[in-house]
Every structure is written in structure tokens, then in C-alpha cells.
Amino acid sequence: MSEEKLAIHKRKVEAISEMVRNAYDNAKPGEYFSLRKVSVSHMAPQPDHPKYSDKPIDVKSLTDIIEINLDTKTCIAEAGVTFDKLVRETLKYGLVPQCVSALKGITIGGAVAGCSVESMSFKYGGFFDSCEEIEIVTGTGDIMLCTKTDNHEIFEMLHGSFGTIAIITLLKFKLVSAKQCVRIDYVQYDTFNEYLEAIKQHYEKQDIEMMDGLIFSKNKNILCVASFIDGEEAPYKSKYFYDIYYKSAMKKKQDFLSTIDYFFRYDADCHWSIRNVAGGIFENKLVRWLTGPLILGSTNILKITERLPFLTKKGGDPDVIVDVFIPITHAEEFFNWYLELFDYFPVWIVPYRMPKNKLDRHKFYPWLNQDMIAPIDDELFIDFAIYGFEQKRKGFNFYKALEEKVHELRGMKTLITHNFYEENLFWKVYNKKLYDKVKERTDPKNLFRQLYEKTNYKKKTEKTKRLKVGIPRSLYFYKYFP
């Protein structure tokens, strides 16, 4: 391990600690603080969120990889390292993280705080599940190392905390062996029941390395089964930038990509969010050739939709952008309900192994309300990713319908987007007792906001009230630039 890199990291963290300690000593009641990072936020764009009036804590320096250990197959890296940077570096040694988030600009710290998943999740769970150590700066400015044995409750509650527990600064996590290319086989199933059975069989046999899926209609369920291969085994290597990945899965039986391009195959279009920008013009091949480097890629798309909301939203309720995790025994019931209410495609499917947890006799993740999850014995959940559904039914909130149905089926909905939970239902999903216990220890002045408050905001800032005054949005888009 590089002692020089560690020494530099220590100085960075001490500077962040000093900023937080100063905030803790001087903060007024109701004053909040948010991180300022190099990367763009990968929460779904919410330009009216009150966080934009928060005071900043600068963590832009946390972008270095400290060590890649070939003997232990582990990596130590700062929280602001993006998956794009990380994979390019680890792959030089024939290794990759156990879970690589689908979008290039997602950071490893964000993957823990926001619950990232991908096509190896049926084996390893989420990125958090690969973590062995997490260093944090608390809301009092203390620097703390958390593991499954030391500060174990804090370690577990950092997962899915959305930055409300502490500032993640450094992570140690597991790597797995990989090769330079990937072969994908696209297998179509006519019914969702057959589709689920195929997923179950691959999960039980563990006979493949990666698995996700795309559902294009009730009768067109595509399972994307992938394996690492050597470069010379690939007869060609597809690239998806000017061409659109999700559309290729409807047509092809097999495909070959470099490993880097495989992991970030959804990035150019931010899955398929690009089709909601400017009326879908950026799915036109000529337009992509002319504007691609300026527009395509999740980082560009998220910046555009965050700062120029008039390009994607024409008033009314926010589009549905959400992942919901359903126990596999209830997955078919959820899908049938989804067909009746939404009937919107494509849907991204990610099988997800929910690791059993032995922390203080908790079942699965401790941040979940154990009463809710108690009847569920499934270790395999199905992530239904619904990206871009436009709410057109006046007076009906599709988000609330999802929240209620998912809770009924003992599942969970990610908080990366708009949330409309009533507080009593929210804490039937999340473990309030343990959250409050950890929060009191790490952020007693609530500098980082409380989880329900941050993810289910009700108040608009003065800055964002301009969205309601009725003038054309193109006249005030500059308000979204720093």
C-alpha cells in the first residue's frame, strides 16, 4: 500500500473533518449542509429540492484509488471515485468490483448511500455487500472507521442512508476476476412466469456470471445472460453510443462487447431517459452523430435535466423514475398489477440476492423494518426498474400507488427519486428505531437532514418557487447554474 497516498488521503479527510466541526459548532437551528462533489448527483433530477439552498461541504478532493491488492482481491478507494475510473483501473489487473453500477459517473460512496445494483447482483447483492471497511466523517467532525464488527450498526445503516448519517470518505471492498470481453445471449420468453423460472434456475445453479433483463411487452421478456470471455474469443465488439443498446436487445440473439462497454452499456442513453429529453429527438441517429459528445452519456443527461428542466417537463406531476424490489414469490403478482396500471415499457429487470444478516438477529438488511420483512424467506428479489413513465391521469399519483403496492408485497422502493410516503408508512418500511439510534450518535444536530425529511421533501425554496409562476421555463433556466 502506498504510504504517500494514505498520507495525502489523511490530510484531505482532516480538512473535511475541520469543515464539519466548524459547521457543527456554528450551525443555527434548521440550517443544513450538503456535499459538493466533482461528479453529478445520480438521484433523479429534482430541481425544486431545498438542498440547493444548503451550505456546502467540499469533498471534491476524494477521487483517488489508494490500493488494488491482487493477493486479497480487494481495493481501497476514496468515496468520490467513479465506477468508470475504478473499472478501468482494476481491469488492468483482471479484476472488477462485485457490483458495477450501470452509469459511469456514479461514485462508490454514492453506491453505498444510494443502494446500487447491476447484473452481478444475483450473485453478490449490491455494491455495499462487497464492502469490508467504510471510513466516515460524522456530523460532529469525528473521523471513524466502520466494519461489520467495529461500529457495526453505523456500518450497516450507512447503506441506503442517502448521506443523512455521515460523510463517506474511504471504502475497502472486494473484487472478482474478469476478462477483457463479455458475451451476451438474449433469450426470449413469451410469459413472465417462464421468465421467472429461468431466473430462478440460473440463481440456484449459479451457472452464469451476469444476468439482467429487459421486458418490452407482456409477451416479450428478454433475459440477458452474460459471461466474461478472452478478447480473441469475441468475433466483433459492439459499441453503444451512437447506436442504442436497449433497442439492440430486441433484435439480437447474441452480442459481444468489451468488458468496459458491457458494464456501461446503458450509460449513453441513461438507460432510455434520453427519449424524454426534447421530445425524443436524441434517439435520432443523425442527431446523435451531430450532438452525441455534448448530449449523450448519463452525466450530460442528468446535468441537462437538472439544470434545464423545461426540456423534459411540461408541467404536471413528475415522471415515474424508480426501482422497486419485490420478493420473487410475489414478483408475478406485482407484474400483473403493473400491467393493469402502468403497461409501460421497457422495464429493466435485475435479479438481486438479499444477503441474510446476522447483526443483532436482524433478517436481511438492518435498515429495513423487521416486522415488514419477517414473513419473507426469499433471498432472491426482483428489481423492476421503471424509468420515464409519464403521469397523465389527473388527480392520481402513480408514485403513491407504487409505494402502497410495494409495501403490501413486502418489498421496497428506492428513494433516488420523488417520494410521496406518509411518514407512518415510510417507517413501516424503514427501521426507525435503529436509524434514530445511529443518527443520534453520528449527526445529533441533524446537519445532513433526517432520512424521511430529505427524501420526502414538502417545502420549496425561494429559488425554485419560480417554477410555479407561469412564465416560460426557458426564461429562467439560468437559475439552475451555479
C-alpha positions in Angstrom: 0.0 0.0 0.0 1.3 3.5 -0.9 2.0 5.3 2.4 2.2 8.5 0.4 -1.3 8.1 -0.9 -2.6 7.3 2.6 -0.9 10.4 4.0 -2.5 12.6 1.3 -5.8 11.0 2.0 -5.5 11.6 5.7 -4.9 15.3 5.1 -7.9 15.5 2.8 -10.1 13.9 5.5 -8.8 16.1 8.2 -9.7 19.1 6.2 -13.2 17.8 5.7 -13.4 17.0 9.4 -12.5 20.6 10.2 -15.2 21.9 7.9 -17.8 19.7 9.5 -16.7 20.5 13.0 -16.9 24.2 12.2 -20.4 23.7 10.8 -21.4 21.7 14.0 -20.1 24.4 16.3 -21.8 27.3 14.4 -24.9 25.9 12.7 -28.2 27.6 13.5 -31.3 25.5 14.1 -32.8 24.5 10.7 -29.5 25.1 8.9 -28.4 22.2 6.6 -25.3 21.1 4.8 -24.9 19.2 1.5 -21.8 17.8 -0.2 -20.2 19.4 -3.2 -18.7 16.7 -5.4 -16.9 16.5 -8.7 -19.5 14.1 -10.1 -23.1 15.0 -10.9 -25.8 13.7 -8.5 -27.4 10.4 -9.7 -30.6 10.9 -7.8 -33.3 11.5 -10.3 -33.4 15.2 -11.2 -35.4 17.3 -8.8 -34.6 21.0 -9.5 -37.1 22.2 -6.8 -35.4 20.3 -3.9 -34.5 22.5 -1.0 -31.0 21.0 -0.8 -29.9 23.7 -3.4 -30.1 26.3 -0.6 -27.9 24.2 1.8 -24.5 25.3 2.8 -21.7 23.4 1.1 -19.2 20.9 2.4 -16.5 20.5 -0.3 -15.5 16.8 -0.8 -14.3 17.3 -4.4 -10.8 16.0 -3.5 -11.9 12.5 -2.7 -11.2 10.9 -6.1 -8.2 8.7 -5.6 -7.7 4.9 -5.7 -5.3 4.1 -2.9 -4.6 0.4 -3.4 -5.6 -2.6 -5.6 -4.4 -5.7 -3.7 -4.0 -8.7 -6.1 -3.5 -11.2 -3.2 -6.7 -10.4 -1.3 -8.6 -9.2 -4.4 -9.6 -6.0 -2.6 -9.5 -2.4 -3.4 -9.2 0.7 -1.2 -10.5 3.9 -2.8 -11.9 7.3 -1.8 -15.7 7.8 -1.9 -15.7 10.1 -4.9 -14.1 7.6 -7.3 -16.5 6.9 -10.2 -17.2 3.4 -11.4 -15.8 4.4 -14.8 -12.4 5.3 -13.3 -12.5 2.3 -10.9 -13.2 -0.4 -13.5 -10.7 1.0 -16.0 -8.0 0.7 -13.3 -8.9 -2.7 -11.8 -9.4 -4.3 -15.2 -5.7 -3.7 -15.9 -5.2 -6.5 -13.3 -8.0 -8.7 -14.5 -10.3 -7.7 -11.6 -13.6 -5.7 -11.3 -15.9 -4.8 -8.4 -18.5 -7.4 -7.5 -21.2 -4.8 -8.4 -20.5 -2.2 -11.1 -23.2 0.5 -11.3 -24.6 0.9 -14.8 -23.8 4.6 -15.1 -20.2 5.8 -15.5 -20.4 8.8 -13.1 -21.9 7.0 -10.1 -19.4 7.2 -7.3 -18.6 4.3 -4.9 -19.7 6.3 -1.9 -22.9 7.1 -3.7 -23.4 3.4 -4.5 -23.4 2.6 -0.8 -25.5 5.6 0.3 -28.0 5.0 -2.6 -28.1 1.2 -3.0 -26.6 0.5 -6.4 -27.3 -2.8 -8.2 -26.4 -4.4 -11.5 -26.1 -7.7 -13.4 -23.9 -9.5 -10.9 -26.3 -8.7 -8.1 -28.0 -12.1 -8.3 -24.6 -13.5 -7.0 -23.3 -10.7 -4.8 -26.1 -8.4 -3.9 -25.4 -4.6 -4.2 -22.1 -2.8 -4.0 -22.5 -2.3 -0.3 -22.4 -6.1 0.2 -18.8 -6.2 -1.1 -17.6 -3.6 1.4 -15.4 -4.6 4.3 -14.5 -1.2 5.7 -16.0 2.3 5.4 -14.4 5.4 6.8 -16.7 8.3 7.6 -16.7 11.8 8.9 -19.6 12.2 11.3 -21.8 15.3 11.7 -19.7 16.3 14.7 -16.5 16.2 12.7 -15.2 12.9 14.1 -13.3 10.5 11.8 -14.4 6.9 12.3 -13.7 3.5 10.7 -16.7 1.2 10.5 -16.8 -2.5 9.8 -19.1 -5.4 10.4 -17.5 -5.8 13.8 -16.4 -2.3 14.8 -19.1 0.4 14.8 -21.2 -2.3 13.1 -24.6 -0.6 13.5 -23.3 2.6 11.8 -21.6 0.4 9.1 -24.9 -1.2 8.3 -27.0 1.9 8.4 -24.8 3.8 6.0 -26.4 1.6 3.3 -29.3 3.4 1.8 -28.9 6.4 4.1 -28.6 9.0 1.3 -26.0 11.0 3.1 -28.1 11.6 6.2 -25.9 9.6 8.6 -22.4 10.8 7.8 -20.0 11.6 5.0 -18.4 8.5 3.5 -14.7 9.2 2.7 -13.0 5.9 2.1 -14.0 2.3 1.3 -12.3 -1.1 1.2 -14.2 -3.6 -0.9 -13.9 -7.0 -2.7 -13.0 -7.6 -6.3 -13.7 -10.6 -8.6 -11.8 -11.9 -11.5 -12.8 -10.7 -15.0 -11.7 -10.9 -18.6 -11.4 -8.3 -21.3 -14.7 -9.1 -23.2 -18.2 -10.2 -22.5 -20.6 -12.4 -24.5 -24.3 -11.7 -24.0 -27.0 -14.2 -25.0 -30.5 -12.8 -25.3 -33.2 -15.4 -24.5 -36.8 -14.5 -25.1 -39.7 -15.9 -23.0 -43.3 -15.5 -24.0 -44.7 -15.4 -20.5 -43.5 -13.7 -17.3 -43.9 -17.0 -15.4 -41.4 -18.8 -17.8 -39.1 -15.8 -17.4 -39.1 -16.0 -13.6 -38.5 -19.8 -13.8 -35.4 -19.2 -15.9 -34.1 -16.6 -13.5 -34.7 -19.0 -10.5 -32.8 -21.8 -12.3 -29.8 -19.6 -13.0 -29.8 -18.3 -9.5 -30.0 -21.8 -8.0 -27.3 -23.3 -10.3 -25.1 -20.2 -10.3 -24.1 -21.3 -13.8 -23.6 -17.9 -15.4 -21.6 -14.8 -14.4 -24.1 -11.9 -15.1 -27.8 -11.7 -15.6 -30.3 -8.9 -16.1 -33.3 -8.4 -18.3 -35.5 -6.2 -20.5 -39.2 -6.5 -20.8 -40.7 -4.9 -23.9 -44.3 -6.2 -23.6 -46.3 -8.8 -21.8 -45.2 -11.4 -24.3 -41.6 -10.2 -25.0 -39.5 -10.9 -21.9 -35.8 -10.8 -22.7 -33.2 -12.4 -20.3 -29.7 -11.0 -20.9 -27.3 -13.8 -19.9 -23.6 -12.8 -19.9 -20.2 -14.3 -19.3 -16.6 -13.0 -19.4 -14.5 -14.2 -22.4 -11.0 -13.6 -23.6 -10.6 -10.9 -26.3 -9.7 -13.4 -29.0 -13.0 -15.3 -28.4 -15.0 -12.2 -29.5 -15.7 -12.2 -33.3 -16.6 -8.5 -33.0 -17.1 -5.9 -30.3 -20.3 -3.8 -30.4 -20.3 -0.2 -29.2 -23.4 1.6 -27.9 -23.1 5.3 -28.1 -24.4 6.4 -31.5 -26.4 3.1 -31.6 -28.9 2.5 -28.7 -28.3 -0.5 -26.5 -31.8 -1.3 -25.2 -33.1 -1.4 -28.8 -30.5 -3.9 -29.8 -31.7 -6.4 -27.2 -35.0 -6.6 -29.1 -33.3 -7.7 -32.3 -30.2 -9.7 -31.5 -29.7 -13.2 -30.2 -26.2 -12.7 -29.2 -23.7 -9.8 -28.8 -20.1 -9.2 -27.9 -18.7 -6.1 -26.1 -15.5 -5.1 -24.3 -15.9 -5.5 -20.6 -15.9 -1.7 -20.1 -18.6 -1.2 -22.7 -20.7 -4.0 -21.2 -20.7 -2.5 -17.8 -21.7 0.9 -19.1 -23.9 -0.3 -22.0 -26.9 1.8 -20.6 -24.8 4.9 -20.0 -25.1 6.7 -23.3 -28.9 7.0 -23.0 -29.1 6.9 -19.2 -31.0 3.6 -19.8 -33.6 5.2 -22.0 -34.1 8.5 -20.3 -32.8 10.3 -23.3 -36.1 9.7 -25.1 -37.8 12.1 -22.6 -35.4 14.9 -23.5 -36.6 17.4 -26.1 -39.4 15.1 -27.4 -37.0 12.2 -28.1 -35.0 13.9 -30.8 -31.8 12.5 -29.4 -32.8 8.9 -30.4 -32.5 10.0 -34.0 -29.2 8.6 -35.4 -28.3 11.8 -37.3 -28.9 14.0 -34.3 -26.8 11.6 -32.2 -23.9 11.8 -34.7 -24.1 15.6 -34.7 -24.6 16.2 -30.9 -23.5 13.0 -29.2 -20.5 14.1 -27.3 -22.3 17.1 -25.9 -25.6 15.4 -25.1 -25.2 11.6 -24.7 -24.0 9.9 -21.5 -25.6 9.8 -18.1 -23.6 12.7 -16.7 -24.6 15.0 -19.6 -28.2 13.9 -19.5 -28.5 14.4 -15.7 -26.9 17.9 -15.9 -29.4 18.8 -18.7 -32.5 17.6 -16.9 -31.3 19.1 -13.6 -30.4 22.5 -14.9 -32.7 22.8 -17.9 -35.9 21.2 -16.7 -38.1 22.8 -19.3 -36.6 20.3 -21.8 -38.1 17.4 -20.1 -41.1 18.6 -18.1 -44.0 20.5 -19.4 -45.9 20.8 -16.2 -48.0 18.4 -14.2 -46.8 15.5 -12.0 -43.2 14.2 -12.2 -42.5 11.3 -14.4 -42.0 8.0 -12.6 -38.4 7.0 -12.3 -37.9 4.3 -9.8 -36.6 0.9 -8.8 -38.8 -1.4 -6.7 -37.5 -4.6 -5.2 -40.1 -7.4 -4.9 -39.6 -10.8 -3.2 -39.5 -13.4 -6.1 -42.6 -15.2 -4.7 -44.6 -12.0 -5.2 -43.0 -10.9 -8.4 -45.6 -12.3 -10.7 -48.4 -10.7 -8.7 -46.6 -7.3 -8.9 -46.1 -7.7 -12.7 -49.7 -8.4 -13.3 -50.7 -5.4 -11.2 -48.1 -3.3 -13.2 -49.6 -4.4 -16.5 -53.0 -3.2 -15.4 -52.0 0.1 -14.0 -48.9 1.2 -16.0 -48.4 -1.0 -19.1 -45.2 1.0 -19.8 -42.1 -0.5 -21.4 -39.3 -1.2 -21.4 -38.8 -2.4 -17.8 -35.3 -3.2 -16.7 -35.1 -6.4 -14.6 -32.3 -7.0 -12.1 -32.4 -10.2 -10.0 -31.0 -9.3 -6.6 -29.7 -11.6 -3.9 -30.7 -10.2 -0.5 -27.9 -11.4 1.8 -29.0 -12.8 5.2 -27.8 -10.6 8.0 -26.7 -11.8 11.5 -26.3 -8.4 13.0 -28.2 -8.5 16.3 -30.6 -11.1 14.8 -31.8 -8.8 12.0 -33.1 -10.5 8.9 -31.7 -9.2 5.7 -30.6 -5.5 5.9 -30.9 -4.0 9.4 -32.2 -0.7 7.9 -35.4 -2.4 6.8 -38.3 -2.6 9.3 -38.0 -6.2 10.5 -41.8 -6.5 11.1 -42.3 -5.8 7.4 -39.7 -8.3 6.2 -40.3 -11.0 8.8 -42.7 -13.2 6.7 -40.3 -13.2 3.7 -38.0 -16.1 3.3 -36.8 -15.4 -0.2 -33.2 -14.4 -0.6 -33.8 -13.5 -4.3 -35.7 -10.3 -5.0 -36.6 -8.9 -8.5 -35.7 -5.2 -9.1 -38.3 -3.7 -11.5 -36.8 -0.5 -12.8 -39.4 1.8 -14.3 -37.8 4.8 -16.0 -39.7 7.6 -17.6 -43.4 6.8 -17.2 -45.4 10.0 -17.8 -48.2 10.6 -15.3 -51.3 11.6 -17.3 -54.2 10.6 -15.1 -55.4 13.7 -13.4 -55.7 13.5 -9.6 -54.0 10.1 -9.4 -50.4 9.7 -8.0 -48.7 6.7 -9.5 -45.8 7.1 -7.1 -48.2 6.7 -4.1 -49.8 3.7 -5.8 -46.4 2.1 -6.2 -45.4 2.8 -2.6 -48.6 1.2 -1.2 -48.4 -1.9 -3.5 -44.7 -2.5 -2.9 -45.3 -2.3 0.9 -48.2 -4.7 0.6 -45.9 -7.2 -1.2 -43.2 -6.8 1.5 -40.8 -5.1 -1.0 -39.0 -1.8 -1.0 -38.9 1.2 -3.3 -35.6 3.1 -3.9 -35.5 6.7 -2.6 -33.5 8.1 -5.5 -36.4 10.0 -7.0 -39.8 11.6 -6.0 -41.3 10.0 -2.9 -44.8 10.6 -1.5 -44.9 8.4 1.6 -46.9 9.4 4.5 -44.5 9.3 7.4 -46.2 6.4 9.2 -46.0 4.2 6.1 -42.4 5.2 5.5 -41.3 4.0 8.9 -43.2 0.7 8.3 -40.6 0.1 5.5 -37.5 1.5 7.3 -36.1 0.7 10.7 -36.8 4.0 12.6 -35.6 2.7 15.9 -32.1 1.8 14.6 -31.9 4.8 12.3 -32.6 7.2 15.2 -30.1 5.4 17.4 -27.3 5.7 14.8 -28.4 9.2 13.8 -28.1 10.5 17.4 -24.6 9.2 17.5 -23.4 10.4 14.2 -25.4 13.6 13.5 -27.0 14.9 16.7 -27.6 18.4 15.2 -29.2 17.0 12.1 -26.8 18.8 9.8 -27.4 16.3 7.0 -31.2 16.1 7.3 -33.2 13.2 8.5 -33.9 10.4 6.0 -37.7 11.0 5.7 -37.3 14.7 5.5 -34.6 14.6 2.8 -36.3 12.1 0.6 -39.9 13.2 1.0 -39.5 16.9 1.0 -42.6 19.1 1.2 -41.3 22.7 1.1 -39.9 24.5 -1.9 -37.1 27.0 -1.7 -37.5 30.6 -2.8 -35.2 29.8 -5.7 -37.4 27.0 -7.0 -40.7 28.7 -6.4 -40.1 30.4 -9.8 -41.2 27.1 -11.3 -44.8 27.9 -10.4 -45.1 31.5 -11.5 -46.3 30.6 -15.0 -43.6 32.1 -17.2 -41.9 30.0 -19.8 -39.2 27.9 -18.3 -36.7 28.8 -21.0 -36.7 32.3 -19.5 -35.3 31.3 -16.1 -33.2 28.2 -16.9 -30.1 30.2 -15.9 -31.2 29.9 -12.3 -30.1 26.3 -12.3 -26.5 27.0 -13.0 -24.2 27.7 -10.1 
